[in-house]
Amino acid sequence: MAGQCAPCATGTAEREPVPREGCDVCQALHRQRESARRAGHPRTVRSRNAEIAAHSHEEG
Ligand SMILES: [Zn+2]
């Protein structure tokens, strides 16, 4: 069962997409997102979120 993001847990009002484990693209985007957040670039954070959300994983 895939884990789902628990809202409110981190104090973030917006729901953020969860990077897929084992996906290099998602992990890279996730890193960029976190560093952008620390640097105070919410637009970059949103942009990375959109990219993570848009990254599809076809299995099977
Ligand atoms: Zn991915």
N, CA, C, O and the ligand as a Tripos MOL2 file, in Angstrom:
@<TRIPOS>MOLECULE
protein
  241   239    61     0     0
PROTEIN
NO_CHARGES

@<TRIPOS>ATOM
      1 N           0.8550   -1.1950    0.0000 N.3       1 MET1
      2 CA          0.0000    0.0000    0.0000 C.3       1 MET1
      3 C           0.8860    1.2390    0.0000 C.2       1 MET1
      4 O           1.7920    1.3600    0.8250 O.2       1 MET1
      5 N           0.6380    2.1140   -0.8830 N.am      2 ALA2
      6 CA          1.4560    3.3150   -0.9810 C.3       2 ALA2
      7 C           1.0780    4.3040    0.1070 C.2       2 ALA2
      8 O          -0.1010    4.5290    0.3810 O.2       2 ALA2
      9 N           2.0850    4.8850    0.7170 N.am      3 GLY3
     10 CA          1.8200    5.8630    1.7590 C.3       3 GLY3
     11 C           1.2720    7.1460    1.1740 C.2       3 GLY3
     12 O           1.6480    7.5690    0.0810 O.2       3 GLY3
     13 N           0.3960    7.7390    1.9110 N.am      4 GLN4
     14 CA         -0.1560    9.0030    1.4400 C.3       4 GLN4
     15 C           0.2810   10.1300    2.3490 C.2       4 GLN4
     16 O           0.5360    9.9530    3.5400 O.2       4 GLN4
     17 N           0.3550   11.2660    1.7470 N.am      5 CYS5
     18 CA          0.7820   12.4460    2.4720 C.3       5 CYS5
     19 C          -0.2480   12.7920    3.5450 C.2       5 CYS5
     20 O          -1.4400   12.9190    3.2660 O.2       5 CYS5
     21 N           0.2280   12.9400    4.7540 N.am      6 ALA6
     22 CA         -0.6970   13.3450    5.8130 C.3       6 ALA6
     23 C          -0.7570   14.8670    5.8750 C.2       6 ALA6
     24 O           0.2320   15.5170    6.2140 O.2       6 ALA6
     25 N          -1.8840   15.4180    5.5580 N.am      7 PRO7
     26 CA         -2.0070   16.8740    5.5960 C.3       7 PRO7
     27 C          -1.9060   17.4030    7.0190 C.2       7 PRO7
     28 O          -2.2310   16.7120    7.9850 O.2       7 PRO7
     29 N          -1.4630   18.6060    7.1210 N.am      8 CYS8
     30 CA         -1.3710   19.3100    8.4060 C.3       8 CYS8
     31 C          -0.2080   18.8290    9.2690 C.2       8 CYS8
     32 O           0.1550   19.5040   10.2320 O.2       8 CYS8
     33 N           0.3710   17.7060    8.9550 N.am      9 ALA9
     34 CA          1.4280   17.1700    9.8020 C.3       9 ALA9
     35 C           2.6460   18.0790    9.8270 C.2       9 ALA9
     36 O           3.3020   18.2160   10.8600 O.2       9 ALA9
     37 N           2.9460   18.6930    8.7040 N.am     10 THR10
     38 CA          4.1520   19.5020    8.6270 C.3      10 THR10
     39 C           3.8470   20.9880    8.7270 C.2      10 THR10
     40 O           4.7470   21.8220    8.6280 O.2      10 THR10
     41 N           2.5920   21.3120    8.9230 N.am     11 GLY11
     42 CA          2.2290   22.7220    8.9900 C.3      11 GLY11
     43 C           2.1020   23.3490    7.6250 C.2      11 GLY11
     44 O           1.9680   24.5660    7.4990 O.2      11 GLY11
     45 N           2.1430   22.5170    6.6040 N.am     12 THR12
     46 CA          1.9870   23.0300    5.2470 C.3      12 THR12
     47 C           0.5290   22.9150    4.8380 C.2      12 THR12
     48 O          -0.0500   21.8290    4.8570 O.2      12 THR12
     49 N          -0.0480   24.0240    4.4760 N.am     13 ALA13
     50 CA         -1.4580   24.0090    4.1160 C.3      13 ALA13
     51 C          -1.6670   23.3000    2.7850 C.2      13 ALA13
     52 O          -2.6460   22.5800    2.5930 O.2      13 ALA13
     53 N          -0.7380   23.5160    1.8830 N.am     14 GLU14
     54 CA         -0.9000   22.9260    0.5620 C.3      14 GLU14
     55 C          -0.4720   21.4700    0.5680 C.2      14 GLU14
     56 O           0.4870   21.0800    1.2340 O.2      14 GLU14
     57 N          -1.1920   20.7030   -0.1740 N.am     15 ARG15
     58 CA         -0.8070   19.3060   -0.3430 C.3      15 ARG15
     59 C           0.3150   19.2440   -1.3610 C.2      15 ARG15
     60 O           0.2460   19.8650   -2.4210 O.2      15 ARG15
     61 N           1.3300   18.5000   -1.0310 N.am     16 GLU16
     62 CA          2.4320   18.3910   -1.9660 C.3      16 GLU16
     63 C           2.5570   16.9650   -2.4530 C.2      16 GLU16
     64 O           2.3600   16.0160   -1.6930 O.2      16 GLU16
     65 N           2.8830   16.8200   -3.7110 N.am     17 PRO17
     66 CA          3.0430   15.4710   -4.2530 C.3      17 PRO17
     67 C           4.2310   14.7690   -3.6200 C.2      17 PRO17
     68 O           5.2450   15.3930   -3.3080 O.2      17 PRO17
     69 N           4.0940   13.4890   -3.4400 N.am     18 VAL18
     70 CA          5.1530   12.6990   -2.8210 C.3      18 VAL18
     71 C           6.0050   12.0700   -3.9170 C.2      18 VAL18
     72 O           5.4810   11.4110   -4.8150 O.2      18 VAL18
     73 N           7.3250   12.2740   -3.8440 N.am     19 PRO19
     74 CA          8.1860   11.6720   -4.8550 C.3      19 PRO19
     75 C           8.1830   10.1530   -4.7580 C.2      19 PRO19
     76 O           8.1650    9.5850   -3.6660 O.2      19 PRO19
     77 N           8.2010    9.5220   -5.8940 N.am     20 ARG20
     78 CA          8.1980    8.0710   -5.9160 C.3      20 ARG20
     79 C           9.5530    7.5290   -5.4660 C.2      20 ARG20
     80 O          10.6040    7.9540   -5.9440 O.2      20 ARG20
     81 N           9.4980    6.5860   -4.5420 N.am     21 GLU21
     82 CA         10.7480    5.9890   -4.0790 C.3      21 GLU21
     83 C          11.3880    5.1970   -5.1970 C.2      21 GLU21
     84 O          10.7240    4.4500   -5.9160 O.2      21 GLU21
     85 N          12.6830    5.3730   -5.3270 N.am     22 GLY22
     86 CA         13.4000    4.6260   -6.3430 C.3      22 GLY22
     87 C          13.4000    5.3010   -7.7020 C.2      22 GLY22
     88 O          14.0290    4.8150   -8.6420 O.2      22 GLY22
     89 N          12.6940    6.4250   -7.8090 N.am     23 CYS23
     90 CA         12.6890    7.1490   -9.0730 C.3      23 CYS23
     91 C          13.7000    8.2880   -8.9860 C.2      23 CYS23
     92 O          13.5360    9.2150   -8.1930 O.2      23 CYS23
     93 N          14.7200    8.2120   -9.7880 N.am     24 ASP24
     94 CA         15.7740    9.2230   -9.7340 C.3      24 ASP24
     95 C          15.2410   10.6110  -10.0550 C.2      24 ASP24
     96 O          15.6640   11.6060   -9.4670 O.2      24 ASP24
     97 N          14.3170   10.6590  -10.9870 N.am     25 VAL25
     98 CA         13.7630   11.9590  -11.3850 C.3      25 VAL25
     99 C          13.0130   12.5930  -10.2140 C.2      25 VAL25
    100 O          13.2170   13.7630   -9.8900 O.2      25 VAL25
    101 N          12.1560   11.8120   -9.5970 N.am     26 CYS26
    102 CA         11.3930   12.3160   -8.4580 C.3      26 CYS26
    103 C          12.3180   12.7320   -7.3240 C.2      26 CYS26
    104 O          12.1240   13.7810   -6.7100 O.2      26 CYS26
    105 N          13.3140   11.9140   -7.0490 N.am     27 GLN27
    106 CA         14.2190   12.2290   -5.9500 C.3      27 GLN27
    107 C          14.9920   13.5070   -6.2360 C.2      27 GLN27
    108 O          15.2200   14.3150   -5.3360 O.2      27 GLN27
    109 N          15.3910   13.6860   -7.4690 N.am     28 ALA28
    110 CA         16.1210   14.9000   -7.8350 C.3      28 ALA28
    111 C          15.2130   16.1190   -7.6970 C.2      28 ALA28
    112 O          15.6250   17.1570   -7.1800 O.2      28 ALA28
    113 N          13.9740   15.9780   -8.1630 N.am     29 LEU29
    114 CA         13.0230   17.0830   -8.0460 C.3      29 LEU29
    115 C          12.7430   17.3880   -6.5800 C.2      29 LEU29
    116 O          12.6220   18.5460   -6.1790 O.2      29 LEU29
    117 N          12.6460   16.3370   -5.8010 N.am     30 HIS30
    118 CA         12.3850   16.4950   -4.3740 C.3      30 HIS30
    119 C          13.5220   17.2650   -3.6990 C.2      30 HIS30
    120 O          13.2760   18.1420   -2.8700 O.2      30 HIS30
    121 N          14.7300   16.9440   -4.0460 N.am     31 ARG31
    122 CA         15.8790   17.6580   -3.4700 C.3      31 ARG31
    123 C          15.8380   19.1230   -3.8560 C.2      31 ARG31
    124 O          16.0560   20.0090   -3.0300 O.2      31 ARG31
    125 N          15.5560   19.3580   -5.1200 N.am     32 GLN32
    126 CA         15.5090   20.7410   -5.5920 C.3      32 GLN32
    127 C          14.3970   21.4980   -4.8890 C.2      32 GLN32
    128 O          14.5370   22.6770   -4.5660 O.2      32 GLN32
    129 N          13.2820   20.7990   -4.6550 N.am     33 ARG33
    130 CA         12.1550   21.4210   -3.9830 C.3      33 ARG33
    131 C          12.5360   21.8360   -2.5590 C.2      33 ARG33
    132 O          12.2590   22.9530   -2.1220 O.2      33 ARG33
    133 N          13.1720   20.9130   -1.8590 N.am     34 GLU34
    134 CA         13.5360   21.2170   -0.4730 C.3      34 GLU34
    135 C          14.5740   22.3280   -0.3860 C.2      34 GLU34
    136 O          14.4990   23.1820    0.4980 O.2      34 GLU34
    137 N          15.5290   22.3210   -1.2850 N.am     35 SER35
    138 CA         16.5400   23.3710   -1.2280 C.3      35 SER35
    139 C          15.9260   24.7120   -1.6210 C.2      35 SER35
    140 O          16.3210   25.7540   -1.0980 O.2      35 SER35
    141 N          14.9680   24.6870   -2.5330 N.am     36 ALA36
    142 CA         14.2830   25.9210   -2.9220 C.3      36 ALA36
    143 C          13.4580   26.4470   -1.7550 C.2      36 ALA36
    144 O          13.3850   27.6540   -1.5280 O.2      36 ALA36
    145 N          12.8450   25.5360   -1.0240 N.am     37 ARG37
    146 CA         12.0450   25.9390    0.1200 C.3      37 ARG37
    147 C          12.9390   26.6120    1.1780 C.2      37 ARG37
    148 O          12.5830   27.6440    1.7480 O.2      37 ARG37
    149 N          14.0880   26.0090    1.4170 N.am     38 ARG38
    150 CA         15.0100   26.5770    2.4040 C.3      38 ARG38
    151 C          15.5340   27.9240    1.9410 C.2      38 ARG38
    152 O          15.7670   28.8310    2.7400 O.2      38 ARG38
    153 N          15.7130   28.0320    0.6440 N.am     39 ALA39
    154 CA         16.2440   29.2810    0.0990 C.3      39 ALA39
    155 C          15.1690   30.3630    0.0150 C.2      39 ALA39
    156 O          15.4590   31.5290   -0.2530 O.2      39 ALA39
    157 N          13.9210   29.9520    0.2500 N.am     40 GLY40
    158 CA         12.8390   30.9160    0.2250 C.3      40 GLY40
    159 C          12.3720   31.2550   -1.1790 C.2      40 GLY40
    160 O          12.1590   32.4200   -1.5150 O.2      40 GLY40
    161 N          12.2150   30.2080   -2.0020 N.am     41 HIS41
    162 CA         11.7280   30.4270   -3.3700 C.3      41 HIS41
    163 C          10.4550   29.6270   -3.5980 C.2      41 HIS41
    164 O          10.4850   28.5580   -4.2080 O.2      41 HIS41
    165 N           9.3420   30.1440   -3.1100 N.am     42 PRO42
    166 CA          8.0840   29.3880   -3.2070 C.3      42 PRO42
    167 C           7.6690   29.1070   -4.6420 C.2      42 PRO42
    168 O           7.0040   28.1050   -4.9060 O.2      42 PRO42
    169 N           8.0430   29.9570   -5.5540 N.am     43 ARG43
    170 CA          7.6650   29.7040   -6.9480 C.3      43 ARG43
    171 C           8.3960   28.4810   -7.4830 C.2      43 ARG43
    172 O           7.8420   27.6880   -8.2440 O.2      43 ARG43
    173 N           9.6420   28.3470   -7.0740 N.am     44 THR44
    174 CA         10.4080   27.1710   -7.4960 C.3      44 THR44
    175 C           9.8380   25.9210   -6.8420 C.2      44 THR44
    176 O           9.7590   24.8620   -7.4650 O.2      44 THR44
    177 N           9.4390   26.0540   -5.5770 N.am     45 VAL45
    178 CA          8.8350   24.9280   -4.8720 C.3      45 VAL45
    179 C           7.5910   24.4570   -5.6080 C.2      45 VAL45
    180 O           7.3970   23.2590   -5.8130 O.2      45 VAL45
    181 N           6.7570   25.4000   -6.0020 N.am     46 ARG46
    182 CA          5.5310   25.0470   -6.7350 C.3      46 ARG46
    183 C           5.8500   24.3910   -8.0680 C.2      46 ARG46
    184 O           5.2070   23.4290   -8.4900 O.2      46 ARG46
    185 N           6.8510   24.9400   -8.7040 N.am     47 SER47
    186 CA          7.2370   24.4120  -10.0070 C.3      47 SER47
    187 C           7.7070   22.9660   -9.8850 C.2      47 SER47
    188 O           7.3580   22.1150  -10.7030 O.2      47 SER47
    189 N           8.5010   22.7020   -8.8570 N.am     48 ARG48
    190 CA          8.9940   21.3430   -8.6500 C.3      48 ARG48
    191 C           7.8400   20.4110   -8.2590 C.2      48 ARG48
    192 O           7.7920   19.2540   -8.6770 O.2      48 ARG48
    193 N           6.9330   20.9270   -7.4650 N.am     49 ASN49
    194 CA          5.7660   20.1320   -7.0950 C.3      49 ASN49
    195 C           4.9990   19.7090   -8.3390 C.2      49 ASN49
    196 O           4.5690   18.5630   -8.4690 O.2      49 ASN49
    197 N           4.8410   20.6590   -9.2440 N.am     50 ALA50
    198 CA          4.1020   20.3550  -10.4680 C.3      50 ALA50
    199 C           4.8260   19.2840  -11.2780 C.2      50 ALA50
    200 O           4.2030   18.4100  -11.8820 O.2      50 ALA50
    201 N           6.1480   19.3710  -11.2740 N.am     51 GLU51
    202 CA          6.9100   18.3940  -12.0470 C.3      51 GLU51
    203 C           6.8180   17.0030  -11.4270 C.2      51 GLU51
    204 O           6.6960   15.9970  -12.1260 O.2      51 GLU51
    205 N           6.8780   16.9740  -10.1000 N.am     52 ILE52
    206 CA          6.7470   15.6760   -9.4160 C.3      52 ILE52
    207 C           5.3670   15.0930   -9.6870 C.2      52 ILE52
    208 O           5.2280   13.9030   -9.9730 O.2      52 ILE52
    209 N           4.3530   15.9400   -9.5940 N.am     53 ALA53
    210 CA          2.9840   15.4700   -9.8090 C.3      53 ALA53
    211 C           2.7850   14.9940  -11.2430 C.2      53 ALA53
    212 O           2.0110   14.0740  -11.5050 O.2      53 ALA53
    213 N           3.4900   15.6300  -12.1590 N.am     54 ALA54
    214 CA          3.3060   15.3080  -13.5690 C.3      54 ALA54
    215 C           4.1210   14.0940  -13.9860 C.2      54 ALA54
    216 O           3.9130   13.5390  -15.0640 O.2      54 ALA54
    217 N           5.0630   13.6790  -13.1170 N.am     55 HIS55
    218 CA          5.9050   12.5500  -13.5030 C.3      55 HIS55
    219 C           5.1420   11.2500  -13.3120 C.2      55 HIS55
    220 O           4.8820   10.8150  -12.1900 O.2      55 HIS55
    221 N           4.8010   10.6600  -14.4040 N.am     56 SER56
    222 CA          4.0160    9.4270  -14.3300 C.3      56 SER56
    223 C           4.9380    8.2190  -14.2750 C.2      56 SER56
    224 O           6.0520    8.2290  -14.7970 O.2      56 SER56
    225 N           4.4370    7.1890  -13.6290 N.am     57 HIS57
    226 CA          5.2040    5.9550  -13.4760 C.3      57 HIS57
    227 C           4.3500    4.7970  -13.9670 C.2      57 HIS57
    228 O           3.4310    4.3300  -13.2930 O.2      57 HIS57
    229 N           4.6840    4.3690  -15.1330 N.am     58 GLU58
    230 CA          3.9230    3.2470  -15.6710 C.3      58 GLU58
    231 C           4.5900    1.9490  -15.2680 C.2      58 GLU58
    232 O           5.7660    1.7040  -15.5360 O.2      58 GLU58
    233 N           3.8000    1.1440  -14.6240 N.am     59 GLU59
    234 CA          4.3280   -0.1450  -14.1680 C.3      59 GLU59
    235 C           3.4990   -1.2900  -14.7350 C.2      59 GLU59
    236 O           2.3170   -1.1540  -15.0490 O.2      59 GLU59
    237 N           4.1660   -2.3940  -14.8450 N.am     60 GLY60
    238 CA          3.4530   -3.5720  -15.3110 C.3      60 GLY60
    239 C           3.2560   -3.4770  -16.7820 C.2      60 GLY60
    240 O           2.6700   -4.3760  -17.3850 O.2      60 GLY60
    241 ZN          9.2660    9.8400  -10.8400 Zn       61 ZN61
@<TRIPOS>BOND
     1     1     2 1
     2     2     3 1
     3     3     4 2
     4     3     5 am
     5     5     6 1
     6     6     7 1
     7     7     8 2
     8     7     9 am
     9     9    10 1
    10    10    11 1
    11    11    12 2
    12    11    13 am
    13    13    14 1
    14    14    15 1
    15    15    16 2
    16    15    17 am
    17    17    18 1
    18    18    19 1
    19    19    20 2
    20    19    21 am
    21    21    22 1
    22    22    23 1
    23    23    24 2
    24    23    25 am
    25    25    26 1
    26    26    27 1
    27    27    28 2
    28    27    29 am
    29    29    30 1
    30    30    31 1
    31    31    32 2
    32    31    33 am
    33    33    34 1
    34    34    35 1
    35    35    36 2
    36    35    37 am
    37    37    38 1
    38    38    39 1
    39    39    40 2
    40    39    41 am
    41    41    42 1
    42    42    43 1
    43    43    44 2
    44    43    45 am
    45    45    46 1
    46    46    47 1
    47    47    48 2
    48    47    49 am
    49    49    50 1
    50    50    51 1
    51    51    52 2
    52    51    53 am
    53    53    54 1
    54    54    55 1
    55    55    56 2
    56    55    57 am
    57    57    58 1
    58    58    59 1
    59    59    60 2
    60    59    61 am
    61    61    62 1
    62    62    63 1
    63    63    64 2
    64    63    65 am
    65    65    66 1
    66    66    67 1
    67    67    68 2
    68    67    69 am
    69    69    70 1
    70    70    71 1
    71    71    72 2
    72    71    73 am
    73    73    74 1
    74    74    75 1
    75    75    76 2
    76    75    77 am
    77    77    78 1
    78    78    79 1
    79    79    80 2
    80    79    81 am
    81    81    82 1
    82    82    83 1
    83    83    84 2
    84    83    85 am
    85    85    86 1
    86    86    87 1
    87    87    88 2
    88    87    89 am
    89    89    90 1
    90    90    91 1
    91    91    92 2
    92    91    93 am
    93    93    94 1
    94    94    95 1
    95    95    96 2
    96    95    97 am
    97    97    98 1
    98    98    99 1
    99    99   100 2
   100    99   101 am
   101   101   102 1
   102   102   103 1
   103   103   104 2
   104   103   105 am
   105   105   106 1
   106   106   107 1
   107   107   108 2
   108   107   109 am
   109   109   110 1
   110   110   111 1
   111   111   112 2
   112   111   113 am
   113   113   114 1
   114   114   115 1
   115   115   116 2
   116   115   117 am
   117   117   118 1
   118   118   119 1
   119   119   120 2
   120   119   121 am
   121   121   122 1
   122   122   123 1
   123   123   124 2
   124   123   125 am
   125   125   126 1
   126   126   127 1
   127   127   128 2
   128   127   129 am
   129   129   130 1
   130   130   131 1
   131   131   132 2
   132   131   133 am
   133   133   134 1
   134   134   135 1
   135   135   136 2
   136   135   137 am
   137   137   138 1
   138   138   139 1
   139   139   140 2
   140   139   141 am
   141   141   142 1
   142   142   143 1
   143   143   144 2
   144   143   145 am
   145   145   146 1
   146   146   147 1
   147   147   148 2
   148   147   149 am
   149   149   150 1
   150   150   151 1
   151   151   152 2
   152   151   153 am
   153   153   154 1
   154   154   155 1
   155   155   156 2
   156   155   157 am
   157   157   158 1
   158   158   159 1
   159   159   160 2
   160   159   161 am
   161   161   162 1
   162   162   163 1
   163   163   164 2
   164   163   165 am
   165   165   166 1
   166   166   167 1
   167   167   168 2
   168   167   169 am
   169   169   170 1
   170   170   171 1
   171   171   172 2
   172   171   173 am
   173   173   174 1
   174   174   175 1
   175   175   176 2
   176   175   177 am
   177   177   178 1
   178   178   179 1
   179   179   180 2
   180   179   181 am
   181   181   182 1
   182   182   183 1
   183   183   184 2
   184   183   185 am
   185   185   186 1
   186   186   187 1
   187   187   188 2
   188   187   189 am
   189   189   190 1
   190   190   191 1
   191   191   192 2
   192   191   193 am
   193   193   194 1
   194   194   195 1
   195   195   196 2
   196   195   197 am
   197   197   198 1
   198   198   199 1
   199   199   200 2
   200   199   201 am
   201   201   202 1
   202   202   203 1
   203   203   204 2
   204   203   205 am
   205   205   206 1
   206   206   207 1
   207   207   208 2
   208   207   209 am
   209   209   210 1
   210   210   211 1
   211   211   212 2
   212   211   213 am
   213   213   214 1
   214   214   215 1
   215   215   216 2
   216   215   217 am
   217   217   218 1
   218   218   219 1
   219   219   220 2
   220   219   221 am
   221   221   222 1
   222   222   223 1
   223   223   224 2
   224   223   225 am
   225   225   226 1
   226   226   227 1
   227   227   228 2
   228   227   229 am
   229   229   230 1
   230   230   231 1
   231   231   232 2
   232   231   233 am
   233   233   234 1
   234   234   235 1
   235   235   236 2
   236   235   237 am
   237   237   238 1
   238   238   239 1
   239   239   240 2
@<TRIPOS>SUBSTRUCTURE
     1 MET1         2 RESIDUE 1 A MET
     2 ALA2         6 RESIDUE 1 A ALA
     3 GLY3        10 RESIDUE 1 A GLY
     4 GLN4        14 RESIDUE 1 A GLN
     5 CYS5        18 RESIDUE 1 A CYS
     6 ALA6        22 RESIDUE 1 A ALA
     7 PRO7        26 RESIDUE 1 A PRO
     8 CYS8        30 RESIDUE 1 A CYS
     9 ALA9        34 RESIDUE 1 A ALA
    10 THR10       38 RESIDUE 1 A THR
    11 GLY11       42 RESIDUE 1 A GLY
    12 THR12       46 RESIDUE 1 A THR
    13 ALA13       50 RESIDUE 1 A ALA
    14 GLU14       54 RESIDUE 1 A GLU
    15 ARG15       58 RESIDUE 1 A ARG
    16 GLU16       62 RESIDUE 1 A GLU
    17 PRO17       66 RESIDUE 1 A PRO
    18 VAL18       70 RESIDUE 1 A VAL
    19 PRO19       74 RESIDUE 1 A PRO
    20 ARG20       78 RESIDUE 1 A ARG
    21 GLU21       82 RESIDUE 1 A GLU
    22 GLY22       86 RESIDUE 1 A GLY
    23 CYS23       90 RESIDUE 1 A CYS
    24 ASP24       94 RESIDUE 1 A ASP
    25 VAL25       98 RESIDUE 1 A VAL
    26 CYS26      102 RESIDUE 1 A CYS
    27 GLN27      106 RESIDUE 1 A GLN
    28 ALA28      110 RESIDUE 1 A ALA
    29 LEU29      114 RESIDUE 1 A LEU
    30 HIS30      118 RESIDUE 1 A HIS
    31 ARG31      122 RESIDUE 1 A ARG
    32 GLN32      126 RESIDUE 1 A GLN
    33 ARG33      130 RESIDUE 1 A ARG
    34 GLU34      134 RESIDUE 1 A GLU
    35 SER35      138 RESIDUE 1 A SER
    36 ALA36      142 RESIDUE 1 A ALA
    37 ARG37      146 RESIDUE 1 A ARG
    38 ARG38      150 RESIDUE 1 A ARG
    39 ALA39      154 RESIDUE 1 A ALA
    40 GLY40      158 RESIDUE 1 A GLY
    41 HIS41      162 RESIDUE 1 A HIS
    42 PRO42      166 RESIDUE 1 A PRO
    43 ARG43      170 RESIDUE 1 A ARG
    44 THR44      174 RESIDUE 1 A THR
    45 VAL45      178 RESIDUE 1 A VAL
    46 ARG46      182 RESIDUE 1 A ARG
    47 SER47      186 RESIDUE 1 A SER
    48 ARG48      190 RESIDUE 1 A ARG
    49 ASN49      194 RESIDUE 1 A ASN
    50 ALA50      198 RESIDUE 1 A ALA
    51 GLU51      202 RESIDUE 1 A GLU
    52 ILE52      206 RESIDUE 1 A ILE
    53 ALA53      210 RESIDUE 1 A ALA
    54 ALA54      214 RESIDUE 1 A ALA
    55 HIS55      218 RESIDUE 1 A HIS
    56 SER56      222 RESIDUE 1 A SER
    57 HIS57      226 RESIDUE 1 A HIS
    58 GLU58      230 RESIDUE 1 A GLU
    59 GLU59      234 RESIDUE 1 A GLU
    60 GLY60      238 RESIDUE 1 A GLY
    61 ZN61       241 GROUP 0 **** ****
